[in-house]
Amino acid sequence: MSAWRLNSLWMDQLDEPLTPRASLQQDLDVDVAIIGAGYTGLWTAYYLKRHAPQLNVAIVEAQTAGFGASGRNGGWVMGNLLGDDRMLAGFSAEDRRASYDLLFGIPDEVKSVIDREGIDCDYRKGGALYCAARYPEQEASLRAYLDKLYKQDLTEADYRWLTPEQLSSQLRIARAYGAIHFSHLATIQPARLVRGLARAVEALGVPIYENTPATDWQAGQVTTAHGRIRCRWVVPAVEGYAASMPALARYQLPVQSLIVATEPLPASVWDEIGLNQGQAFGESSRQVTYGQRSMDNRLIFGARGGYQFGGRLRENFDLSTSEVELRRYLFGELFPQLKKVRITHSWGGNLGMSRRFHPHMLCDRSSGIALAGGYGGEGVAASNLGGRTLADLILERDTPLVHQPWVIREGGLKALKAWEPEPCRWLGYNAIIRSFVSEDQTLADPATPAWRRKIAMGVADFMEGFMK
């Protein structure tokens, strides 16, 4: 189906035919039924079969592997988890360091799998550069964040401050005030990873039924249009698409992130910019910007998207002119030489945001339901952690993975924090985003007086804290 190639630059770059796998046409009896052939579902199946080859596992997918966020994201394999500093704050120093080491090891674990399975997905571990770039307040917020991390016994081997001069050896941006270099991060071509994982789990004996949406699921059963799957375990691995499932819709809010890609840029331009070791980068505003240099020398650049009333999924990702131009403005502020560059691809995707920004990995043995999600835009790596953790929980393996603060082993879905009902969450989300936009516009104008800058930051801090 050639239309799937329009989902993102990443899908467009695939050198394989996007012929859908066969759909489910009969009833099945399996040990584990997984809903969704994205990263979470595929990683879960992969580790289940690696640890227990005799296990009978099947995956149903509404579209094709990589249709959702797994084929649309920014390509960052991050060795951390959204909110990890808050979730680990109460741990002893020794236990906290062990948990951080577990998170920091995610990129290397992904690398070991892609090497083992022969998945060519442009893996490069160059770390991330979190830059203070557009106004001086960014430097203060980054230094405060770094100080907080050091108080949790992290070191310069993990997070290191770069002066503007040190930053320029890796990335040259306008008005640099400095940056944090985070060591434990890699960049990839995400569609090649998800498609390669799909082939790897098939080789382990896991059938993937595409064009097979789950019309209903409950303990011990997944129902599709032409077949019913009876099982001991159900794994609804749907992340941002939880909104389409009433049982999960209250716990994972679908929000969107939007990305653009430039035409391939000449070597002379990259000589001016840098990023020659696969580094990712972002600038420290609440717009949540992120970017990388692709293997074919494009600038890939994304920023926060939106939320639709009632938690509706966004289906149409033909970005509007204003959506594209906002991202052009943001990367143009960093790289003035690119303000008029041609943008060849623009796209977006739905991601799952959990209440209080706490990702979760849940296993309810009484109902036979296991799930992971709420990654908050960091799911390329978090899904690997989630898949490994769900496999260990299902198989009752007593490993460090199952003793982390993001793991829920009692209470089932009711243990998750639910979002407020509408219209509260829509009003709240938009009020928060408007405070972020107002802050960014205020601080980006050097003529703004100090008192207005302070007020804008205070309002944005309050609104962000309210969500947590």
C-alpha positions in Angstrom: 0.0 0.0 0.0 1.9 3.0 -1.3 -0.2 5.4 0.9 1.7 4.1 4.0 4.8 5.7 2.5 3.2 9.1 3.0 3.2 8.6 6.8 6.7 10.1 7.2 10.0 10.6 5.6 11.1 7.4 7.4 8.4 5.2 5.7 9.1 6.9 2.4 12.8 5.9 2.6 12.1 2.2 3.0 13.6 0.1 0.2 11.1 -2.7 0.7 7.6 -3.2 -0.7 4.9 -2.3 1.9 2.8 -5.3 1.1 0.5 -6.0 4.1 0.9 -9.4 5.8 -2.2 -11.6 5.8 -5.1 -10.6 8.0 -6.5 -13.0 10.7 -9.2 -15.2 9.1 -9.8 -17.8 11.8 -10.0 -18.4 15.6 -6.7 -18.9 17.5 -5.7 -20.2 20.9 -2.4 -18.8 22.1 -0.6 -18.0 25.3 -0.1 -14.3 24.6 -2.2 -12.1 22.3 -0.6 -8.7 21.5 -2.6 -5.8 20.0 -0.3 -3.6 17.9 2.8 -4.2 15.8 4.6 -1.1 16.9 7.7 -1.0 19.1 6.0 -2.0 22.4 4.2 -5.0 20.9 7.2 -6.2 18.9 9.8 -5.8 21.7 7.4 -7.7 24.1 7.0 -10.5 21.6 10.8 -10.6 20.9 11.8 -10.9 24.6 9.0 -13.4 25.4 10.2 -15.7 22.6 13.9 -15.2 23.5 13.3 -16.2 27.1 10.5 -18.8 26.5 10.7 -20.2 22.9 7.9 -22.6 23.6 5.5 -19.8 24.3 2.7 -19.3 21.7 2.5 -15.6 20.8 0.4 -13.8 18.1 0.2 -10.1 17.1 -2.8 -8.3 15.5 -2.2 -5.0 13.9 -4.9 -2.6 12.6 -2.7 -1.3 9.7 0.9 -2.4 9.2 4.1 -2.5 11.3 5.3 1.0 11.6 2.0 2.8 10.8 1.7 4.5 14.1 4.3 6.3 16.2 7.0 3.7 15.6 7.3 4.8 12.0 6.7 8.6 12.6 8.9 9.6 15.5 12.1 11.7 15.7 14.5 8.8 15.8 15.9 9.3 19.3 16.9 6.2 21.4 17.1 7.9 24.8 18.7 6.2 27.8 16.2 7.7 30.2 12.5 7.7 30.9 10.1 10.7 31.2 10.0 11.9 34.8 12.7 9.4 35.9 14.3 12.1 38.2 11.0 12.5 40.1 10.2 8.8 40.3 13.7 7.9 41.6 14.1 10.8 44.0 13.1 8.7 47.0 15.5 5.8 46.3 18.7 5.3 48.2 21.8 6.5 46.4 22.8 2.9 45.6 19.4 1.9 44.2 18.9 5.1 42.3 22.3 4.7 40.6 21.4 1.1 39.7 18.1 2.3 38.2 19.8 5.1 36.2 22.4 2.6 34.9 19.5 0.4 33.7 18.0 3.3 31.8 21.4 4.5 30.5 21.9 1.0 29.1 18.8 1.1 26.8 20.6 2.3 23.7 23.3 -0.3 24.1 20.6 -3.0 24.5 18.9 -1.8 21.3 22.3 -2.0 19.6 22.9 -5.5 20.7 19.5 -6.6 19.2 20.0 -4.9 15.9 23.4 -6.4 15.6 22.1 -9.9 16.5 19.2 -9.6 14.1 21.0 -7.8 11.3 18.7 -4.8 11.3 20.2 -1.9 9.3 18.6 1.2 10.9 21.4 3.8 10.8 22.2 3.5 14.5 24.7 6.1 15.7 25.4 6.8 19.4 26.5 10.4 19.5 24.6 11.6 22.6 22.3 14.6 22.7 22.9 18.3 23.0 20.3 20.2 25.0 21.1 23.8 24.1 20.5 27.2 25.6 20.2 28.9 22.3 17.5 31.6 21.9 17.4 33.6 25.2 19.6 33.7 28.3 16.9 32.2 30.6 17.5 28.9 28.9 21.0 28.8 30.4 19.7 29.3 33.9 17.1 26.6 33.6 19.5 24.1 32.1 22.1 24.8 34.8 19.4 24.3 37.5 18.4 21.0 35.9 22.0 19.8 35.7 22.5 20.7 39.4 19.4 18.7 40.2 20.9 15.7 38.4 24.2 16.0 40.1 22.4 16.0 43.5 21.1 12.6 42.5 24.7 11.4 42.2 24.8 11.5 38.4 28.2 12.6 37.0 29.8 14.3 34.0 30.1 10.9 32.4 26.3 11.1 32.1 25.5 14.8 31.8 28.2 17.4 31.1 28.0 21.2 30.7 29.4 22.6 27.5 30.5 26.2 27.2 29.6 27.9 23.9 33.1 27.2 22.7 32.9 23.5 23.6 29.5 23.2 22.1 30.8 24.7 18.8 33.1 21.7 18.3 29.9 19.6 17.9 27.1 22.0 16.9 27.2 25.6 15.8 24.0 27.6 16.4 23.2 31.2 16.6 23.4 32.9 20.1 24.6 29.8 22.0 24.8 30.2 25.7 25.9 26.7 26.4 24.5 23.2 26.5 24.2 19.9 28.4 25.7 16.9 26.6 23.8 13.7 27.5 26.0 10.7 26.7 23.4 7.9 26.7 21.5 8.5 23.5 21.6 7.2 19.9 19.8 8.2 16.7 18.2 5.8 14.3 16.0 5.5 11.2 12.9 4.4 13.1 10.8 2.8 10.3 13.7 0.5 9.5 13.9 -0.5 13.1 10.3 -1.3 13.5 10.2 -3.2 10.2 13.3 -5.1 11.1 11.8 -6.0 14.5 8.7 -7.3 12.8 10.8 -9.7 10.7 12.8 -10.7 13.7 9.8 -11.8 15.7 8.4 -13.6 12.7 11.6 -15.6 12.5 11.1 -16.5 16.2 7.8 -18.0 15.3 5.4 -15.1 16.1 2.7 -14.5 13.4 1.7 -10.9 12.7 -1.7 -10.4 11.3 -1.9 -7.0 9.6 -5.1 -5.1 8.5 -6.6 -6.8 11.5 -8.0 -4.2 14.0 -9.1 -5.5 17.4 -12.8 -4.7 17.6 -12.9 -5.7 21.3 -10.7 -7.1 24.0 -11.1 -8.3 27.5 -9.5 -10.8 29.9 -8.6 -13.9 28.0 -9.9 -12.8 24.6 -9.2 -10.5 21.7 -11.9 -10.1 19.0 -11.4 -9.1 15.4 -13.7 -9.0 12.4 -12.9 -12.5 11.2 -11.4 -14.3 14.1 -11.3 -14.5 17.9 -8.1 -15.1 19.8 -8.4 -16.9 23.1 -5.4 -16.4 25.4 -3.9 -16.4 28.9 -2.5 -12.9 28.4 -3.6 -9.9 26.5 -1.1 -7.1 25.8 -2.7 -4.0 24.4 0.4 -2.4 23.0 -1.3 0.7 21.5 0.4 3.7 23.3 -1.1 6.9 21.7 -4.0 4.9 20.2 -5.3 4.0 23.7 -8.0 6.6 22.9 -9.6 4.1 20.6 -10.1 1.6 23.5 -12.6 2.6 26.1 -10.8 0.7 28.9 -7.6 2.6 28.4 -8.8 6.0 27.1 -8.9 7.6 30.6 -5.3 6.8 31.3 -3.3 7.7 28.2 -4.1 11.0 26.6 -3.3 11.2 22.8 -1.3 14.3 22.0 0.5 15.0 18.7 4.0 15.9 17.8 4.8 17.3 14.4 8.0 17.0 12.3 9.5 18.4 9.2 12.5 17.3 7.1 14.6 19.5 4.7 16.0 18.5 1.4 19.4 16.9 1.6 21.9 19.7 2.5 25.3 20.0 0.9 28.5 19.1 2.8 29.4 22.8 3.0 26.3 23.6 5.0 26.9 20.7 7.4 30.5 22.0 7.8 28.9 25.1 9.1 26.4 23.3 11.4 28.3 20.2 12.6 26.4 17.1 14.0 28.9 14.8 12.3 28.8 12.0 14.9 25.0 11.3 14.9 24.3 13.7 17.7 20.7 14.7 18.5 19.9 18.2 19.6 17.1 20.3 21.1 16.8 23.8 22.5 15.7 24.3 26.0 12.2 25.8 25.7 8.9 24.4 26.6 8.1 24.1 22.9 9.9 20.7 23.2 12.0 20.9 20.0 14.2 18.0 18.8 16.3 17.3 15.8 19.0 15.3 14.2 21.0 15.0 10.9 19.8 12.1 8.9 22.1 9.7 7.1 21.2 11.3 3.8 22.1 14.8 5.2 18.7 16.2 5.9 17.8 18.2 8.9 15.0 16.4 10.8 13.2 18.8 13.2 10.1 18.5 15.3 8.2 20.3 18.0 5.2 19.9 20.3 1.9 19.5 18.5 -1.5 19.6 20.0 -4.4 17.9 21.7 -8.0 17.4 20.3 -11.1 17.8 22.4 -12.3 14.5 23.9 -9.0 12.8 23.4 -9.7 12.2 19.7 -7.0 10.8 17.6 -5.6 13.0 14.9 -6.0 11.1 11.6 -4.9 13.7 9.1 -1.3 14.6 9.3 -1.1 16.8 6.2 0.5 19.6 8.2 -1.0 23.1 7.6 1.2 25.9 6.4 1.2 27.5 9.9 2.3 24.2 11.4 5.2 23.8 8.9 6.2 27.4 9.2 6.4 27.3 13.0 8.9 24.6 12.8 10.8 26.5 10.1 10.9 29.5 12.4 12.2 27.5 15.3 15.0 25.8 13.4 15.7 29.0 11.5 16.4 30.8 14.8 19.1 28.2 15.5 20.4 28.0 11.9 19.8 31.3 10.1 21.3 29.8 6.9 18.4 27.4 6.7 15.5 29.9 6.9 14.7 29.5 3.3 15.7 25.9 2.7 13.2 23.6 1.0 11.2 21.3 3.2 10.4 18.1 1.4 8.5 16.1 4.1 6.2 17.0 6.9 4.3 14.6 9.2 3.2 13.9 12.7 1.9 11.2 15.0 -0.2 10.4 18.1 1.7 9.7 21.3 0.5 8.7 24.7 0.7 11.0 27.7 0.0 9.6 31.2 -1.3 11.7 34.1 1.5 13.3 36.0 3.8 12.4 33.1 4.6 9.0 34.7 5.2 6.1 32.2 3.9 2.8 33.4 4.5 -0.9 32.9 1.6 -2.9 34.3 1.0 -6.6 34.9 -2.3 -7.8 36.4 -2.0 -11.6 36.8 -5.6 -11.9 38.0 -7.0 -10.6 34.7 -4.1 -11.6 32.5 -3.6 -8.1 31.2 -0.1 -6.6 30.7 0.6 -3.2 29.1 3.2 -0.4 28.9 2.7 3.1 27.8 2.5 6.8 28.7 5.9 7.3 27.2 5.3 11.0 26.5 7.2 11.1 23.3 10.2 9.1 24.5 8.9 5.8 23.3 11.6 4.7 20.9 13.7 3.6 23.8 11.1 3.4 26.6 9.3 0.8 24.5 12.4 -1.5 24.6 12.4 -1.2 28.4 8.7 -1.8 28.4 8.9 -4.9 26.2 11.7 -6.4 28.4 9.8 -5.6 31.5 6.5 -7.0 30.4 8.2 -10.2 29.3 9.8 -10.6 32.7 6.5 -9.9 34.5 4.5 -12.3 32.4 7.2 -15.0 32.7 7.6 -14.3 36.5 11.3 -13.6 36.1 12.7 -11.9 39.2 15.0 -9.3 37.6 15.9 -5.7 38.4 13.5 -4.6 35.6 10.4 -5.6 37.6 11.4 -3.7 40.7 11.4 -0.2 39.3 9.0 2.6 40.4 7.3 2.7 37.0 6.2 -0.9 37.4 2.7 -1.6 38.6 2.1 -5.2 39.9 -1.1 -4.7 42.0 -4.4 -3.1 41.4 -4.7 -3.5 37.6 -5.8 -0.6 35.5 -7.4 1.1 38.5 -3.8 1.6 39.8 -3.2 4.1 37.0 -3.9 7.8 37.5 -6.8 8.8 35.3 -7.1 12.1 33.5 -9.8 14.6 34.4 -13.0 14.5 32.4 -13.8 16.9 29.6 -13.9 19.8 29.2 -11.4 20.1 32.1 -8.5 18.4 30.3 -9.0 20.3 27.0 -9.2 23.6 28.8 -6.3 22.7 31.0 -4.1 21.5 28.1 -4.8 24.6 26.0 -4.2 26.9 28.9 -0.9 25.3 29.6 0.2 25.4 25.9 -0.8 29.0 25.7 1.3 29.8 28.7 4.3 28.1 27.1 3.8 30.0 23.8 3.5 33.3 25.7 6.6 32.5 27.7 8.6 31.7 24.5 7.4 34.8 22.6 8.2 37.0 25.6 11.6 35.6 26.3 12.6 35.5 22.6 12.2 39.2 22.3 15.3 40.8 23.8 13.4 44.1 24.3 11.0 42.6 26.7 11.5 44.2 30.2 12.7 42.0 33.1 9.4 42.2 35.0 7.4 40.8 32.0 9.9 38.1 31.5 9.6 37.1 35.1 5.8 37.0 35.0 5.8 34.9 31.8 8.2 32.4 33.3 6.2 32.2 36.6 2.9 31.6 34.9 4.5 28.8 32.7 6.2 27.2 35.7 2.9 27.2 37.6 0.9 25.7 34.7 3.6 23.0 34.1 3.6 22.2 37.8 -0.2 21.8 37.8 0.1 19.0 35.2 2.5 17.1 37.4 
